[in-house]
């Protein structure tokens, strides 16, 4: 009887594993690529990584590694005690945060660059030949001077022309924040920072020209205001969106800036929602947004926010899909077969779960798939149609075309 019970228990575990695998894959097979993906780099985290064949490059924001004394060395054996005094200091831990670039083989990537930073963004060329990296660091011990509202931030801009192995610091004013990097190619691109402000380069970062932004995008009381969205389309058009609160109704205008133009123009306006992503295809714009006001602006009693996908033809906006409350989208992609891929998280249950939804008929019908508990990292490669996911040190991939 005991042996039979053990067999039933093992069989139950096997069935549970199979069911979990099917749920995670949504009917499409995941392939495990590695069981110890970037495990050696401490503290652990895959960062914002990219993979080509057996090569990897990753931009990783990281906090300092915190270790603890053995029980026999603690002043109170029942209380965990950091190995060094600075590890218990919140300001010191914040000051020691860095951004790292790791590059090399998928199995053994190496740290090739590190800079102190609490904020960073990067752009990597499709062939990996050129990369730009912007970092922001502030001193958490700094005390505000009279008239100051914010702690000053030191911004730096770097460039690599050999797949991230060596970096050159570009001439960039330290007091100009860079939040987003958006490039068409190795020479032409934009940086976007607090204000919000936009600069453009056509010579690989040797010189920059500031582009005026709409006055309504600014807030005199918030010099660090940002756009809700900045997207560089496949058509080479830079688009940005921001929320405008008005007594007559809240709305999000979407502006477009073509290369060579000196002033952005308003393309469309979406009432009562925030724009979170945009993709362009065949003369249409597909927009991902959320209804209502963001939580920090929302009045009491506002209905739950809902993610939705819309399409703009150049004249009118059409609602294609509104997802259930709790299912929040944070990215919209176009697959190699020109399907629409929604990437989000479902927080309607006890534990949040990663979710994808895909439409093969221009957004009319959607197939929603759970990918399991929230991953530690991952991305979708819209050139190859490969979706990458990191969970519990393991790296997985599957095809979503």
C-alpha positions in Angstrom: 0.0 0.0 0.0 2.8 2.4 0.9 4.6 1.7 -2.4 1.4 2.2 -4.3 0.8 5.5 -2.6 4.3 6.7 -3.6 3.6 5.8 -7.2 0.4 7.9 -7.1 2.3 10.8 -5.5 5.0 10.7 -8.2 2.3 10.4 -10.9 0.5 13.4 -9.5 3.7 15.5 -9.5 4.4 14.5 -13.1 0.9 15.4 -14.2 1.2 18.7 -12.3 4.4 19.5 -14.1 2.9 18.7 -17.5 -0.1 20.9 -16.8 2.1 23.7 -15.6 4.2 23.5 -18.7 1.1 23.6 -20.9 -0.2 26.6 -19.1 3.1 28.4 -19.2 3.5 27.8 -22.9 -0.1 28.5 -23.8 0.1 25.6 -26.2 3.4 26.7 -27.7 6.5 24.8 -26.6 9.1 26.6 -24.4 12.6 25.3 -24.8 15.0 25.6 -21.9 18.3 27.1 -23.1 20.2 27.4 -19.8 19.7 26.3 -16.1 22.1 28.9 -14.7 21.6 31.9 -16.8 23.9 34.7 -15.6 23.9 33.1 -12.2 27.5 33.9 -11.5 27.1 37.7 -11.6 26.1 38.9 -8.2 23.8 40.2 -7.0 21.6 38.1 -9.3 19.6 39.6 -12.2 19.5 39.1 -15.9 19.2 42.8 -16.8 18.0 44.1 -20.1 19.6 41.4 -22.2 19.8 40.6 -25.9 20.8 37.3 -27.5 22.1 36.4 -31.0 23.1 32.7 -31.5 25.4 31.8 -28.6 26.3 35.5 -27.8 24.8 37.8 -25.2 24.9 41.4 -24.2 23.1 42.9 -21.2 22.6 46.2 -19.6 22.1 45.6 -15.9 21.2 48.1 -13.1 22.3 46.6 -9.9 22.5 47.3 -6.1 25.6 46.4 -4.1 25.8 42.8 -2.9 24.9 42.6 0.8 26.4 39.8 2.9 25.8 38.8 6.5 28.0 37.7 9.4 27.9 34.0 10.5 25.7 33.5 13.5 28.6 33.1 15.9 30.0 36.6 15.0 26.7 38.5 15.5 26.1 40.8 18.4 22.7 39.1 18.6 22.7 35.6 17.2 19.0 35.8 16.4 19.3 38.9 14.3 20.9 39.0 10.8 23.9 41.4 10.8 25.5 42.8 7.7 29.2 41.9 7.2 30.2 45.6 6.9 28.7 48.7 8.6 28.0 50.5 5.3 25.7 47.6 4.2 23.1 48.7 6.8 23.1 52.3 5.6 20.3 53.1 3.1 22.1 56.1 1.6 25.3 54.3 1.1 23.6 51.4 -0.6 21.9 53.8 -3.0 25.2 55.6 -3.7 26.8 52.3 -4.6 24.3 51.3 -7.2 25.7 50.8 -10.7 24.9 49.9 -14.2 26.9 47.1 -15.8 27.4 45.9 -19.3 28.0 42.2 -19.6 29.0 40.7 -22.9 30.4 37.4 -24.3 29.2 33.9 -24.7 25.7 32.9 -23.5 27.3 30.5 -20.9 29.9 32.8 -19.5 29.3 36.5 -20.1 31.8 38.9 -18.6 31.6 42.4 -17.1 33.0 44.7 -19.7 31.9 48.1 -18.3 30.5 49.5 -15.0 29.5 53.0 -14.0 27.8 54.2 -10.8 24.1 54.9 -11.6 20.6 54.6 -10.2 19.1 55.2 -13.6 20.1 54.1 -17.1 18.9 53.6 -20.6 20.6 52.2 -23.7 20.2 51.7 -27.4 21.8 48.7 -29.2 22.1 48.7 -33.0 20.5 45.6 -34.7 23.9 44.3 -35.7 25.3 45.1 -32.2 28.0 47.2 -33.8 27.1 50.4 -32.0 25.6 51.1 -28.6 24.8 54.2 -26.6 24.3 54.2 -22.8 23.0 57.1 -20.6 23.5 57.0 -16.9 22.1 59.1 -14.0 23.5 59.2 -10.5 22.7 61.4 -7.5 24.3 61.6 -4.1 21.9 60.4 -1.5 23.8 62.2 1.2 23.3 65.5 -0.6 21.2 68.1 1.3 19.1 70.4 -0.7 20.3 74.0 -0.9 17.8 76.9 -0.4 15.5 77.1 -3.5 16.3 73.6 -4.6 13.4 71.2 -5.1 15.4 68.2 -6.3 18.7 66.6 -5.5 21.0 67.3 -8.5 21.7 64.4 -10.8 24.9 63.7 -12.7 24.2 62.5 -16.2 26.7 60.8 -18.5 26.5 59.6 -22.0 28.7 56.8 -23.4 29.2 55.1 -26.8 30.6 51.8 -27.9 31.5 50.8 -31.5 32.6 47.2 -30.8 29.6 45.4 -29.5 29.8 46.9 -26.0 33.3 45.8 -25.1 34.8 49.3 -25.0 33.1 52.6 -24.1 33.9 56.2 -24.8 32.3 59.0 -22.8 30.7 61.6 -25.1 30.6 65.3 -24.4 27.3 65.8 -22.6 26.3 68.4 -19.9 26.0 66.6 -16.6 23.0 68.6 -15.5 20.9 67.4 -18.5 19.0 64.3 -17.7 18.6 61.6 -20.3 15.7 59.2 -19.7 15.3 57.7 -23.1 17.6 56.9 -26.0 15.9 56.4 -29.5 18.1 55.9 -32.6 17.4 55.2 -36.2 20.9 54.0 -36.8 24.5 54.4 -35.5 24.6 58.1 -36.5 21.1 59.5 -36.2 19.0 59.6 -33.1 17.4 61.3 -30.2 17.8 61.7 -26.5 14.9 62.7 -24.3 15.1 63.9 -20.7 13.3 65.7 -17.9 11.4 68.8 -18.7 10.5 67.1 -21.0 13.3 68.0 -23.5 14.4 66.4 -26.8 17.8 66.6 -28.5 18.8 65.2 -31.9 22.1 64.1 -33.4 23.0 63.3 -37.0 26.7 62.7 -36.4 26.8 59.9 -33.8 26.6 62.1 -30.8 29.4 64.6 -31.7 26.8 67.4 -31.7 23.2 67.9 -30.6 20.3 70.2 -31.5 17.4 70.8 -29.2 13.9 70.2 -30.6 11.1 72.4 -29.1 8.3 70.5 -27.3 4.7 71.6 -27.0 4.2 74.0 -24.2 1.3 71.9 -22.8 3.8 69.1 -22.2 5.5 71.1 -19.6 4.6 71.8 -15.9 6.1 75.0 -14.4 5.9 73.2 -11.0 7.7 70.1 -12.1 11.0 70.6 -13.9 11.4 66.8 -14.0 8.2 66.0 -15.8 8.5 63.2 -18.5 6.5 62.0 -21.5 4.2 59.1 -20.9 5.6 57.5 -24.0 8.4 57.9 -26.5 8.5 55.6 -29.5 10.6 55.5 -32.6 8.6 53.8 -35.4 9.8 51.5 -38.1 8.9 54.4 -40.4 11.6 56.5 -38.8 9.1 58.9 -37.1 9.6 59.8 -33.4 6.3 59.9 -31.6 5.6 60.9 -28.0 2.5 61.3 -25.9 1.6 62.9 -22.6 -1.5 63.4 -20.4 -3.2 66.8 -20.3 -5.7 67.4 -17.5 -8.3 69.9 -18.3 -11.6 71.1 -16.8 -13.3 70.1 -20.0 -11.8 66.6 -19.9 -8.5 64.8 -19.8 -6.8 63.7 -23.0 -3.5 62.5 -24.4 -2.2 64.2 -27.5 0.2 62.2 -29.7 2.9 64.2 -31.5 5.0 63.1 -34.4 8.5 64.3 -35.5 10.0 63.2 -38.9 13.7 63.2 -39.4 14.8 66.6 -40.7 11.7 68.4 -39.4 12.4 71.0 -36.7 9.0 71.0 -34.9 6.8 68.1 -33.9 3.2 68.2 -35.0 0.1 66.8 -33.3 -1.1 63.6 -35.0 -4.1 62.7 -32.9 -5.7 63.1 -29.4 -7.1 60.3 -27.3 -9.7 61.3 -24.6 -9.6 59.9 -21.0 -6.6 57.6 -21.3 -2.8 57.3 -21.1 -0.8 56.0 -24.1 1.8 53.4 -23.2 3.0 52.1 -26.6 2.7 52.6 -30.3 3.6 50.5 -33.4 3.2 51.4 -37.1 2.2 49.1 -39.9 0.9 49.7 -43.4 -0.1 53.3 -42.9 -1.8 52.6 -39.6 -0.8 53.3 -36.0 -1.7 50.7 -33.4 -1.8 52.2 -29.9 -1.7 50.6 -26.5 -3.3 52.7 -23.7 -5.0 52.6 -20.4 -8.4 54.2 -19.7 -8.9 56.7 -16.9 -6.3 58.6 -14.9 -3.1 57.1 -13.5 -3.4 56.0 -9.8 -1.5 59.1 -8.5 -4.0 61.4 -10.3 -7.2 59.3 -10.1 -10.2 60.6 -8.1 -11.8 58.4 -5.5 -14.3 56.1 -7.1 -12.7 56.0 -10.6 -13.6 52.7 -12.3 -10.7 50.3 -12.6 -8.3 51.1 -15.4 -8.4 48.9 -18.5 -5.8 48.3 -21.1 -6.9 48.7 -24.7 -5.6 48.5 -28.2 -6.7 51.1 -30.8 -6.0 51.8 -34.4 -5.6 55.2 -36.1 -6.0 55.4 -39.9 -4.9 59.0 -40.2 -8.4 60.3 -39.8 -10.2 58.3 -37.1 -9.4 56.2 -34.1 -11.0 52.7 -33.8 -11.2 50.6 -30.6 -10.0 47.1 -31.4 -9.8 45.5 -28.0 -10.4 46.3 -24.4 -9.0 43.9 -21.9 -10.5 42.9 -18.6 -9.6 45.0 -15.5 -6.4 43.7 -13.8 -4.8 42.8 -17.1 -2.3 45.6 -17.8 -0.3 45.9 -21.0 3.1 47.4 -21.0 4.3 46.7 -24.6 2.9 46.2 -28.1 4.9 44.5 -30.8 4.6 43.6 -34.5 5.7 40.1 -35.2 7.6 39.0 -38.3 4.3 37.8 -39.8 2.7 41.2 -39.0 0.6 39.9 -36.1 0.1 42.1 -33.1 1.6 40.9 -29.8 0.4 42.3 -26.5 2.8 41.9 -23.5 1.4 42.4 -20.0 0.7 41.2 -16.5 -2.5 39.9 -15.0 -2.9 41.1 -11.4 -6.5 40.1 -10.9 -5.6 36.9 -9.0 -3.8 36.2 -5.8 -0.4 36.3 -7.5 0.5 38.4 -10.7 1.1 36.4 -13.8 2.8 37.3 -17.1 0.4 37.3 -20.0 0.7 37.6 -23.8 -2.1 38.1 -26.3 -1.7 37.8 -30.0 -3.9 38.8 -32.9 -3.5 37.6 -36.5 -6.3 39.6 -38.0 -5.2 43.2 -37.3 -6.5 43.3 -33.8 -10.0 42.0 -34.2 -9.6 38.7 -32.3 -7.1 38.0 -29.6 -5.7 34.7 -28.1 -4.7 35.3 -24.5 -2.1 33.1 -22.9 -0.8 32.9 -19.3 3.0 32.5 -19.1 3.1 31.7 -15.4 4.4 33.7 -12.5 6.1 37.0 -13.2 9.5 36.4 -14.8 12.8 37.9 -13.5 13.5 39.2 -17.0 12.9 38.7 -20.7 12.1 40.3 -24.0 10.6 39.8 -27.4 12.8 39.8 -30.5 10.5 41.3 -33.2 13.0 40.5 -35.9 13.2 36.8 -35.3 9.9 36.3 -33.5 11.6 34.8 -30.5 10.3 35.4 -27.0 12.9 35.0 -24.2 12.0 34.5 -20.5 14.1 34.1 -17.3 12.6 32.3 -14.3 14.5 30.9 -11.4 18.0 31.1 -13.0 16.6 29.3 -16.1 16.4 30.8 -19.6 13.6 29.8 -21.9 12.7 30.6 -25.5 9.7 30.0 -27.8 8.6 31.2 -31.2 5.7 33.7 -31.5 5.3 34.6 -35.1 
